[in-house]
Amino acid sequence: MLDLLGMANKYGFQSLESAISEYLKLSLSLKNVCVVFDMASAYGLEKLRKQCLAYMDTHASEVMKTEAFLNITKVRLGHRAVYRERIGSAFFKSFLWRRSI
């Protein structure tokens, strides 16, 4: 599904991109939220990116235990816009603490 999202973005199929984004919002899990977040950030899909952040906030302790969390592009997760949105969240505070270790 993520490959299809990439192709829809690359070739400008906005209705397909939107449909896949909606499907992914409903399908977020501990196994995929970090990868989906990274791709949503790369493709500028703000609604999907924000949904991923909300999921990560809700499941912060579990998300940070996944290997996928360690592979999130640090530039994307540490971006100032994310910082402003997440400053009070448990997930972001934990992320900052882990990053400082």
PAFI-504151 format. One line per field, with one value per residue (C-alpha): x, y, z. Coordinates in pm, whole numbers. Layout:
BEGIN
px <- X ...
py <- Y ...
pz <- Z ...
***
This chain:
BEGIN
px <- 0 285 444 114 96 443 345 20 219 492 250 -2 -299 -449 -776 -585 -340 -630 -806 -490 -425 -775 -728 -395 -548 -791 -521 -258 -93 224 372 316 269 636 674 344 449 780 612 335 600 802 497 350 34 -48 -371 -212 100 -107 -311 14 134 -195 -160 201 90 -176 58 387 543 463 571 911 978 945 1240 1053 1066 1446 1431 1208 1394 1522 1495 1121 1047 1265 1131 1027 668 639 793 535 248 373 542 309 264 396 532 736 876 982 1131 1339 1456 1557 1736 1944 2077
py <- 0 240 177 266 583 677 622 818 1106 1090 1091 1335 1101 1306 1115 787 948 1077 739 557 819 767 391 425 653 375 107 260 14 -24 -211 61 403 505 414 579 892 907 872 1120 1371 1310 1354 1652 1468 1680 1511 1167 1294 1450 1131 937 1182 1146 767 792 1019 774 473 647 386 102 292 376 6 -79 -108 110 401 394 418 725 994 1205 1521 1461 1374 1652 1916 2242 2210 1876 2030 2309 2062 1809 2017 1899 1542 1241 1101 1407 1450 1086 1130 1425 1232 928 1149 1309 975
pz <- 0 81 -259 -423 -214 -337 -699 -659 -514 -777 -1070 -924 -880 -601 -566 -533 -291 -82 -80 27 296 435 435 615 880 965 953 1182 1417 1619 1323 1064 1229 1210 844 754 947 762 422 506 607 290 66 251 357 660 767 758 934 1212 1250 1289 1555 1742 1732 1853 2138 2246 2227 2310 2535 2295 1982 2126 2189 1819 1587 1337 1583 1570 1191 1167 984 1273 1067 1023 1385 1520 1282 1446 1323 1497 1808 1815 1770 2021 2290 2568 2456 2641 2316 2230 2581 2578 2231 2346 2651 2440 2192 2467 2594
***
